[in-house]
Amino acid sequence: MNVLQGRKIVLIVSGGVAAYKSAELVRLLVKAGVDVHVVLTAAGARFVTAVTFQALSGNAVWSDLWDPRMPNNMAHIDLTRDADAIMIAPASADLLAKLANGLADDLTTTLCLARDCPLIVAPAMNRQMWEHPATMRNMRVLRDDGVTVLGPDSGEQACGEVGLGRMLEAEHLFLRLEVFFGPKTLAGRKVVLTAGPTFEAIDPVRGITNSSSGKMGYALARACVIAGAEVVLVSGPTALPVPDGVCRLSVASALEMREAVASVVDGADVFIGVAAVADYRPDRSAEHKIKKSGEAMQLTLVPNPDILAEVAARPDAPFCVGFAAESRDLDHYAEGKRKNKGLDMVVGNLVREGLGLDDNLVVLYDRGGRHPLPRATKAELAHGIVAHLAGLLNAHSLTRS
């Protein structure tokens, strides 16, 4: 499932050095199957050329209200009539002021005034311009008019100053668009997930761990955000970036993960145990590095807590989803895990089908049986899993009420 596939977005690029980020945004949108039509203001063309956007979008770039390429000479009408949204990125202080006051003196402002689709703006300007009372007043007017505002971000600016005013990065804007268009099947829900491996220390430099990239857990966290949920991600060691809108708690060992989950699971509607938690840990960890010798070394291992089973056994247990990565007999072990731990749903896969890869083949198990999903990327599978989960959760909530 790709919530942006097949959509048409008119992207207006106004003046500002952040226009270079808009080129990357176009690339991401086109890759996701979006039909992107770029409108470049005269100021925007000072930073990035029309040739760049035409090459990236595969469509003609527009800038002139009187462009004769439109047969009826009404680009300001026809460009947006079948568009799903107009997005302005970057949105300069000058352009935002014009929009707030309903001006229509060029193609950009006329497009926005004559639209019958949503308008989304991503402000970008110097921090003093952003904080000026006039800009704050204009933003209040635009929000009151139903305009969606994304950002700005805080950080170092082209002028060398630091503060609010930076345009969000392209990948963040892309996610915000997914959230904007995605079905809000988990709106108002709190989801807690675990992801990645755990690391059980033998000494300060060695330990026991599981082979897990964390990609599936992070993809699920992102999919839950897109579905409208409040998401807390308890993550073992991984170098993956935190999805926008996700609160991450970083841990190392299974005991740390158990403690972190206990601190945030109260009030959760859904708990998803994706993490590859080590089943055992050394009974003690050496204070200093154990020196190599010619002698055999023995480790005494003790069981780690079963975090998922503990959450499922709570009197106020949330809707619990487990993962089963098996080397054989997937149906037997995955369904057995669901029943033995009292889970509402289990996502099962054979390790040879996806461990460490970007795509996977999974089967969903619930009280209604087994539900295979087609092989897909982990990002696509995450949306499929969330859609199935949301349907079960709604039925689960109705049964409880």
VEXDREN-2710 file (C-alpha; in Angstrom, 1 decimal):
% VEXDREN-2710
k/r/px/py/pz
1/MET/0.0/0.0/0.0
2/ASN/1.3/3.4/-1.0
3/VAL/-1.0/6.3/0.1
4/LEU/0.6/8.6/-2.4
5/GLN/0.5/6.4/-5.5
6/GLY/-1.5/7.9/-8.4
7/ARG/-2.0/11.3/-6.7
8/LYS/-1.3/14.7/-8.4
9/ILE/0.4/17.4/-6.5
10/VAL/1.1/20.9/-7.8
11/LEU/4.4/22.0/-6.1
12/ILE/5.1/25.7/-5.9
13/VAL/8.7/26.6/-5.3
14/SER/9.2/30.2/-4.1
15/GLY/12.4/32.1/-3.4
16/GLY/14.8/30.8/-0.8
17/VAL/17.9/28.8/-0.6
18/ALA/15.8/25.9/0.7
19/ALA/14.6/25.4/-2.9
20/TYR/17.4/22.9/-3.3
21/LYS/15.5/20.6/-0.9
22/SER/12.4/20.9/-3.2
23/ALA/14.4/19.1/-5.9
24/GLU/14.9/16.1/-3.6
25/LEU/11.2/16.3/-2.6
26/VAL/10.2/16.0/-6.2
27/ARG/12.4/13.0/-6.6
28/LEU/10.9/11.2/-3.6
29/LEU/7.3/12.0/-4.8
30/VAL/7.9/10.8/-8.3
31/LYS/9.5/7.6/-7.0
32/ALA/6.3/7.1/-4.9
33/GLY/4.2/7.3/-8.0
34/VAL/3.0/11.0/-7.6
35/ASP/2.3/13.1/-10.7
36/VAL/4.2/16.3/-9.8
37/HIS/3.7/19.6/-11.6
38/VAL/6.1/22.3/-10.5
39/VAL/5.3/26.0/-10.5
40/LEU/8.5/28.1/-10.2
41/THR/8.2/31.7/-9.0
42/ALA/10.6/34.3/-10.4
43/ALA/12.4/34.4/-7.1
44/GLY/12.5/30.6/-6.9
45/ALA/14.2/30.4/-10.3
46/ARG/17.1/32.4/-8.8
47/PHE/18.0/29.3/-6.8
48/VAL/17.0/26.3/-8.9
49/THR/16.3/26.3/-12.6
50/ALA/13.2/25.0/-14.4
51/VAL/15.3/22.5/-16.2
52/THR/16.1/20.7/-12.9
53/PHE/12.4/20.4/-12.0
54/GLN/11.4/19.3/-15.5
55/ALA/14.0/16.6/-15.5
56/LEU/13.0/15.3/-12.1
57/SER/9.2/15.5/-12.5
58/GLY/8.9/14.6/-16.2
59/ASN/6.4/17.4/-16.6
60/ALA/6.6/20.9/-18.0
61/VAL/7.4/23.6/-15.4
62/TRP/5.1/26.6/-15.1
63/SER/5.9/30.2/-14.1
64/ASP/4.0/32.7/-16.2
65/LEU/0.3/33.5/-15.6
66/TRP/0.0/34.2/-19.4
67/ASP/1.8/31.0/-20.6
68/PRO/0.5/30.2/-24.1
69/ARG/1.2/26.5/-23.7
70/MET/-2.1/26.1/-22.0
71/PRO/-4.6/26.1/-24.9
72/ASN/-7.2/28.2/-23.1
73/ASN/-4.5/30.4/-21.4
74/MET/-5.9/29.5/-18.0
75/ALA/-3.1/27.7/-16.3
76/HIS/-4.2/29.2/-13.0
77/ILE/-7.4/27.2/-13.3
78/ASP/-6.6/24.1/-15.2
79/LEU/-3.4/23.1/-13.3
80/THR/-5.3/22.4/-10.0
81/ARG/-8.7/21.2/-11.2
82/ASP/-7.7/17.5/-10.9
83/ALA/-4.9/18.0/-8.3
84/ASP/-5.1/16.3/-4.9
85/ALA/-3.2/19.2/-3.3
86/ILE/-1.1/22.3/-3.8
87/MET/2.1/22.4/-1.8
88/ILE/4.4/25.4/-1.4
89/ALA/7.9/24.4/-0.5
90/PRO/9.7/26.6/0.3
91/ALA/7.0/29.2/1.3
92/SER/8.7/32.6/1.7
93/ALA/7.5/35.3/4.1
94/ASP/6.5/37.4/1.1
95/LEU/4.3/34.7/-0.5
96/LEU/2.7/33.8/2.8
97/ALA/1.8/37.4/3.3
98/LYS/0.2/37.6/-0.1
99/LEU/-1.8/34.4/0.5
100/ALA/-3.0/35.6/3.9
101/ASN/-4.3/38.8/2.3
102/GLY/-5.9/37.1/-0.8
103/LEU/-3.7/38.7/-3.4
104/ALA/-3.6/37.3/-6.9
105/ASP/-1.1/39.1/-9.0
106/ASP/0.8/36.2/-10.5
107/LEU/0.4/32.5/-11.4
108/THR/1.3/31.3/-7.9
109/THR/-1.1/33.4/-5.9
110/THR/-3.9/33.1/-8.5
111/LEU/-3.5/29.3/-8.4
112/CYS/-3.9/29.3/-4.7
113/LEU/-6.9/31.6/-4.8
114/ALA/-8.7/29.7/-7.5
115/ARG/-8.1/26.2/-6.1
116/ASP/-10.6/23.7/-5.0
117/CYS/-8.1/21.3/-3.4
118/PRO/-6.1/21.5/-0.1
119/LEU/-3.2/24.0/0.3
120/ILE/-0.1/22.9/2.2
121/VAL/2.8/25.3/3.0
122/ALA/6.3/24.6/4.3
123/PRO/7.7/28.0/5.5
124/ALA/11.3/28.9/5.0
125/MET/12.9/32.1/6.1
126/ASN/15.3/33.8/8.5
127/ARG/14.4/33.4/12.2
128/GLN/13.7/37.1/12.7
129/MET/11.4/37.1/9.7
130/TRP/9.6/34.0/11.0
131/GLU/9.2/35.6/14.5
132/HIS/8.0/39.0/13.3
133/PRO/4.5/39.8/14.5
134/ALA/3.4/40.3/10.9
135/THR/4.4/36.8/9.9
136/MET/2.8/35.3/13.0
137/ARG/-0.4/37.2/12.2
138/ASN/-0.3/35.9/8.6
139/MET/0.2/32.3/9.8
140/ARG/-2.8/32.6/12.1
141/VAL/-4.9/33.8/9.2
142/LEU/-3.8/31.0/7.0
143/ARG/-4.4/28.3/9.6
144/ASP/-7.9/29.8/10.2
145/ASP/-8.5/29.6/6.5
146/GLY/-7.8/25.8/6.6
147/VAL/-4.2/25.9/5.2
148/THR/-2.0/23.1/6.5
149/VAL/1.4/24.3/7.8
150/LEU/4.4/22.0/7.9
151/GLY/7.2/23.3/10.0
152/PRO/9.3/25.2/10.1
153/ASP/12.2/23.5/11.8
154/SER/14.9/24.9/14.1
155/GLY/18.6/24.9/13.3
156/GLU/21.4/26.6/11.5
157/GLN/20.3/28.9/8.7
158/ALA/22.0/30.1/5.5
159/CYS/22.6/33.5/7.1
160/GLY/24.6/31.8/9.9
161/GLU/22.0/32.4/12.6
162/VAL/20.3/29.6/14.5
163/GLY/16.6/29.4/15.3
164/LEU/13.2/28.6/13.9
165/GLY/12.7/29.2/10.2
166/ARG/14.4/26.3/8.4
167/MET/12.3/24.4/5.9
168/LEU/11.8/20.8/6.9
169/GLU/14.0/18.3/5.2
170/ALA/12.6/16.6/2.0
171/GLU/12.2/13.2/3.7
172/HIS/10.2/14.8/6.6
173/LEU/7.9/16.7/4.2
174/PHE/7.4/13.4/2.3
175/LEU/6.3/11.7/5.5
176/ARG/4.0/14.6/6.4
177/LEU/2.4/14.2/3.0
178/GLU/1.9/10.5/3.7
179/VAL/0.3/11.4/7.0
180/PHE/-1.9/14.0/5.3
181/PHE/-3.3/11.6/2.7
182/GLY/-3.2/8.3/4.7
183/PRO/-6.3/6.8/6.2
184/LYS/-6.4/7.5/9.9
185/THR/-7.3/4.0/11.0
186/LEU/-5.4/4.4/14.3
187/ALA/-6.4/8.0/15.0
188/GLY/-6.5/8.6/18.8
189/ARG/-4.7/5.4/19.5
190/LYS/-1.4/5.0/21.4
191/VAL/0.9/2.4/20.0
192/VAL/4.1/1.1/21.8
193/LEU/6.5/-0.9/19.7
194/THR/9.8/-2.7/20.4
195/ALA/12.4/-3.0/17.6
196/GLY/15.9/-4.0/16.8
197/PRO/18.1/-6.5/18.7
198/THR/19.1/-6.6/22.3
199/PHE/22.7/-6.8/23.5
200/GLU/23.6/-8.8/26.5
201/ALA/27.0/-7.9/27.8
202/ILE/29.6/-10.5/28.6
203/ASP/32.2/-7.8/29.4
204/PRO/32.6/-4.2/28.3
205/VAL/33.3/-5.1/24.7
206/ARG/31.6/-8.4/24.1
207/GLY/28.1/-9.6/24.2
208/ILE/25.3/-11.9/23.0
209/THR/22.9/-10.5/20.5
210/ASN/20.4/-11.5/17.7
211/SER/20.7/-10.8/14.0
212/SER/18.2/-8.0/13.5
213/SER/18.4/-4.8/11.4
214/GLY/15.4/-3.2/13.1
215/LYS/14.0/-2.3/9.6
216/MET/10.6/-4.0/10.1
217/GLY/10.0/-2.3/13.5
218/TYR/10.9/1.1/12.2
219/ALA/8.8/0.7/9.1
220/LEU/5.8/-0.3/11.4
221/ALA/6.4/2.7/13.6
222/ARG/6.3/5.0/10.5
223/ALA/3.1/3.2/9.2
224/CYS/1.4/3.7/12.6
225/VAL/2.2/7.5/12.5
226/ILE/0.8/7.7/9.0
227/ALA/-2.3/5.9/10.3
228/GLY/-2.7/8.7/12.9
229/ALA/-1.4/7.0/16.1
230/GLU/0.8/8.3/18.9
231/VAL/3.8/6.1/18.6
232/VAL/6.5/5.2/21.2
233/LEU/9.3/3.1/19.9
234/VAL/11.5/1.2/22.4
235/SER/14.6/0.3/20.3
236/GLY/17.6/-1.8/20.8
237/PRO/21.0/-0.9/19.1
238/THR/20.5/0.2/15.5
239/ALA/21.8/2.9/13.3
240/LEU/18.3/3.6/11.7
241/PRO/17.0/7.1/11.8
242/VAL/14.0/7.8/14.0
243/PRO/10.8/8.2/11.8
244/ASP/9.4/11.7/12.0
245/GLY/6.6/11.9/14.7
246/VAL/7.9/8.9/16.6
247/CYS/9.2/9.1/20.2
248/ARG/12.1/6.7/20.6
249/LEU/13.5/5.3/23.8
250/SER/17.0/3.7/23.2
251/VAL/18.0/0.6/25.2
252/ALA/20.6/-2.1/24.9
253/SER/19.7/-5.1/27.0
254/ALA/16.5/-7.1/27.4
255/LEU/16.2/-5.9/31.0
256/GLU/16.5/-2.3/29.9
257/MET/13.9/-2.9/27.2
258/ARG/11.5/-4.5/29.8
259/GLU/11.9/-1.5/32.1
260/ALA/11.4/1.0/29.2
261/VAL/8.3/-0.8/28.0
262/ALA/6.8/-0.8/31.6
263/SER/7.4/2.9/31.8
264/VAL/5.3/3.7/28.7
265/VAL/2.8/0.9/28.2
266/ASP/0.1/2.2/30.6
267/GLY/-2.7/3.5/28.5
268/ALA/-1.5/2.0/25.3
269/ASP/-4.1/0.7/22.9
270/VAL/-1.6/-1.5/21.0
271/PHE/1.7/-3.2/21.9
272/ILE/3.8/-4.6/19.0
273/GLY/6.8/-6.7/20.0
274/VAL/9.0/-6.7/16.9
275/ALA/12.3/-6.7/18.7
276/ALA/14.6/-9.7/18.5
277/VAL/15.1/-10.0/22.2
278/ALA/17.9/-12.4/23.2
279/ASP/16.4/-15.4/25.0
280/TYR/19.3/-15.6/27.4
281/ARG/21.9/-13.4/29.0
282/PRO/25.1/-14.1/31.0
283/ASP/24.4/-14.5/34.7
284/ARG/27.0/-11.8/35.3
285/SER/28.9/-9.3/33.2
286/ALA/32.7/-8.9/33.8
287/GLU/33.7/-5.4/34.9
288/HIS/36.8/-5.4/32.7
289/LYS/37.6/-6.9/29.4
290/ILE/38.2/-10.7/29.6
291/LYS/41.7/-11.4/28.3
292/LYS/42.2/-14.1/25.7
293/SER/43.8/-17.2/26.9
294/GLY/44.4/-20.7/25.5
295/GLU/41.9/-22.1/28.0
296/ALA/38.2/-22.9/27.3
297/MET/35.8/-20.4/28.7
298/GLN/32.4/-21.3/30.1
299/LEU/29.4/-18.9/30.3
300/THR/26.4/-19.5/32.5
301/LEU/23.3/-18.2/30.8
302/VAL/20.0/-17.3/32.4
303/PRO/16.7/-16.7/30.7
304/ASN/15.6/-13.2/29.8
305/PRO/12.1/-12.0/30.6
306/ASP/9.4/-12.5/28.0
307/ILE/8.4/-8.9/27.5
308/LEU/5.6/-9.6/25.1
309/ALA/4.0/-12.3/27.3
310/GLU/4.2/-10.0/30.3
311/VAL/2.4/-7.2/28.5
312/ALA/-0.2/-9.7/27.2
313/ALA/-0.8/-11.0/30.7
314/ARG/-1.6/-7.6/32.2
315/PRO/-5.2/-7.1/33.5
316/ASP/-5.4/-4.0/31.3
317/ALA/-3.5/-5.6/28.4
318/PRO/-3.5/-3.7/25.1
319/PHE/-4.1/-5.3/21.8
320/CYS/-0.9/-7.4/21.5
321/VAL/0.9/-8.3/18.3
322/GLY/3.9/-10.6/18.2
323/PHE/6.5/-11.5/15.6
324/ALA/7.7/-15.1/14.9
325/ALA/10.8/-15.5/12.7
326/GLU/11.2/-19.2/12.2
327/SER/13.6/-21.4/10.2
328/ARG/10.9/-24.1/9.6
329/ASP/7.3/-25.1/10.3
330/LEU/6.1/-21.5/10.3
331/ASP/2.4/-22.2/10.7
332/HIS/3.0/-24.5/13.6
333/TYR/5.3/-22.3/15.6
334/ALA/3.7/-18.9/14.8
335/GLU/0.2/-20.0/15.6
336/GLY/1.5/-21.8/18.7
337/LYS/3.2/-18.6/19.8
338/ARG/-0.1/-16.7/19.4
339/LYS/-2.1/-19.2/21.5
340/ASN/0.5/-19.8/24.2
341/LYS/1.1/-16.1/24.9
342/GLY/-2.5/-15.1/24.5
343/LEU/-1.7/-12.7/21.6
344/ASP/-4.3/-11.1/19.4
345/MET/-2.1/-11.4/16.3
346/VAL/1.2/-12.8/15.2
347/VAL/3.2/-11.8/12.1
348/GLY/5.2/-14.8/11.0
349/ASN/8.0/-15.2/8.5
350/LEU/10.8/-17.6/7.6
351/VAL/14.2/-16.1/8.3
352/ARG/15.4/-17.0/4.8
353/GLU/12.6/-14.9/3.3
354/GLY/13.6/-11.5/4.8
355/LEU/16.1/-11.4/7.6
356/GLY/18.2/-8.3/7.1
357/LEU/16.7/-7.6/3.7
358/ASP/14.6/-4.7/2.5
359/ASP/11.7/-6.9/1.4
360/ASN/9.9/-9.8/3.0
361/LEU/7.2/-12.4/2.8
362/VAL/5.0/-12.7/5.9
363/VAL/1.8/-14.4/7.1
364/LEU/-0.6/-12.9/9.6
365/TYR/-2.1/-15.2/12.2
366/ASP/-5.2/-14.3/14.3
367/ARG/-8.3/-15.9/15.7
368/GLY/-9.7/-16.0/12.2
369/GLY/-6.9/-18.0/10.7
370/ARG/-3.8/-17.3/8.5
371/HIS/-3.6/-14.4/6.1
372/PRO/-0.6/-14.3/3.8
373/LEU/0.5/-11.0/2.4
374/PRO/2.2/-10.7/-1.0
375/ARG/6.0/-10.3/-1.0
376/ALA/6.8/-6.6/-0.7
377/THR/9.2/-4.1/0.8
378/LYS/9.1/-3.8/4.5
379/ALA/7.6/-0.3/4.2
380/GLU/4.7/-1.7/2.1
381/LEU/4.2/-4.7/4.4
382/ALA/4.1/-2.4/7.4
383/HIS/1.1/-0.6/5.9
384/GLY/-0.6/-4.0/5.2
385/ILE/0.0/-5.2/8.7
386/VAL/-1.3/-1.9/10.2
387/ALA/-4.4/-2.1/8.1
388/HIS/-5.1/-5.7/9.2
389/LEU/-4.3/-4.8/12.8
390/ALA/-6.6/-1.7/12.7
391/GLY/-9.5/-3.9/11.5
392/LEU/-9.0/-6.4/14.3
393/LEU/-8.6/-3.6/16.9
394/ASN/-11.9/-2.0/16.0
395/ALA/-13.7/-5.4/16.3
396/HIS/-11.8/-6.0/19.6
397/SER/-12.9/-2.6/21.0
398/LEU/-16.5/-3.3/20.0
399/THR/-16.4/-6.7/21.8
400/ARG/-15.0/-5.1/25.0
401/SER/-17.6/-2.3/25.0
END
